[in-house]
């Protein structure tokens, strides 16, 4: 019983390691990290562009960087999903 669970865990981590080495997965992870950076740093970027500390939630630059970041996250999710469809 215990050896079966250990084998399952070994194969699981072996599959994860091989999956993370795929170029599409690496590209998607990098794309997601950059997208998250845009989402979390959108207000700071808008402050730098506008050269003011008062950035409202409906500022166009702020919204643009939020949308760019969320779009990058969505694209990275699509890359992961469609790269995994080829393996089935």
Legacy VTK file of the C-alpha trace (Angstrom):
# vtk DataFile Version 3.0
C-alpha trace
ASCII
DATASET POLYDATA
POINTS 88 float
0.000 0.000 0.000
2.681 2.475 1.024
4.929 1.559 -1.906
2.061 2.208 -4.315
1.565 5.696 -2.910
5.294 6.388 -3.128
5.311 5.294 -6.785
2.356 7.564 -7.518
4.117 10.521 -5.911
7.342 9.775 -7.825
5.584 9.610 -11.181
3.599 12.754 -10.355
6.721 14.807 -9.678
8.505 13.276 -12.656
5.612 14.320 -14.911
5.576 17.814 -13.398
9.330 18.181 -13.969
9.079 17.106 -17.610
6.050 19.354 -18.159
7.811 22.414 -16.736
10.683 21.932 -19.183
8.464 22.369 -22.237
9.165 25.625 -24.102
5.498 26.566 -24.280
5.102 26.206 -20.524
8.222 28.272 -19.834
6.979 30.969 -22.219
3.530 30.956 -20.590
4.970 31.248 -17.076
7.183 34.177 -18.090
4.229 35.809 -19.838
2.092 35.344 -16.713
4.755 36.833 -14.439
5.078 39.909 -16.655
1.283 40.196 -16.765
1.058 40.033 -12.979
3.759 42.680 -12.722
1.721 44.965 -14.985
-1.411 44.361 -12.921
0.251 45.021 -9.570
2.423 47.921 -10.737
-0.192 49.664 -12.905
-0.750 52.498 -10.434
2.995 53.149 -10.067
3.436 53.106 -13.836
0.528 55.526 -14.218
2.100 57.815 -11.604
5.372 57.799 -13.546
3.638 58.523 -16.853
1.346 61.245 -15.476
4.047 62.679 -13.159
1.527 63.082 -10.348
0.718 61.184 -7.170
-3.051 61.499 -7.551
-4.146 58.647 -9.831
-7.849 57.939 -9.853
-9.313 54.500 -10.539
-10.752 55.663 -13.875
-7.443 57.008 -15.245
-6.832 55.817 -18.813
-3.171 54.918 -18.318
-3.999 52.977 -15.149
-6.809 51.075 -16.832
-4.675 50.417 -19.929
-1.893 48.771 -17.931
-4.412 46.741 -15.923
-6.014 45.524 -19.165
-2.626 44.722 -20.714
-1.629 42.717 -17.635
-4.899 40.799 -17.455
-4.743 40.093 -21.187
-1.244 38.684 -20.773
-2.501 36.446 -17.963
-5.356 35.224 -20.136
-3.022 34.518 -23.055
-0.660 32.569 -20.807
-3.606 30.504 -19.569
-4.599 29.776 -23.171
-1.037 28.754 -24.016
-0.977 26.304 -21.111
-4.372 24.833 -21.985
-3.725 24.435 -25.703
-0.216 23.068 -25.240
-1.654 20.369 -22.997
-4.349 19.439 -25.527
-1.697 18.123 -27.925
-0.664 15.470 -25.409
-4.062 13.749 -25.205
LINES 1 89
88 0 1 2 3 4 5 6 7 8 9 10 11 12 13 14 15 16 17 18 19 20 21 22 23 24 25 26 27 28 29 30 31 32 33 34 35 36 37 38 39 40 41 42 43 44 45 46 47 48 49 50 51 52 53 54 55 56 57 58 59 60 61 62 63 64 65 66 67 68 69 70 71 72 73 74 75 76 77 78 79 80 81 82 83 84 85 86 87
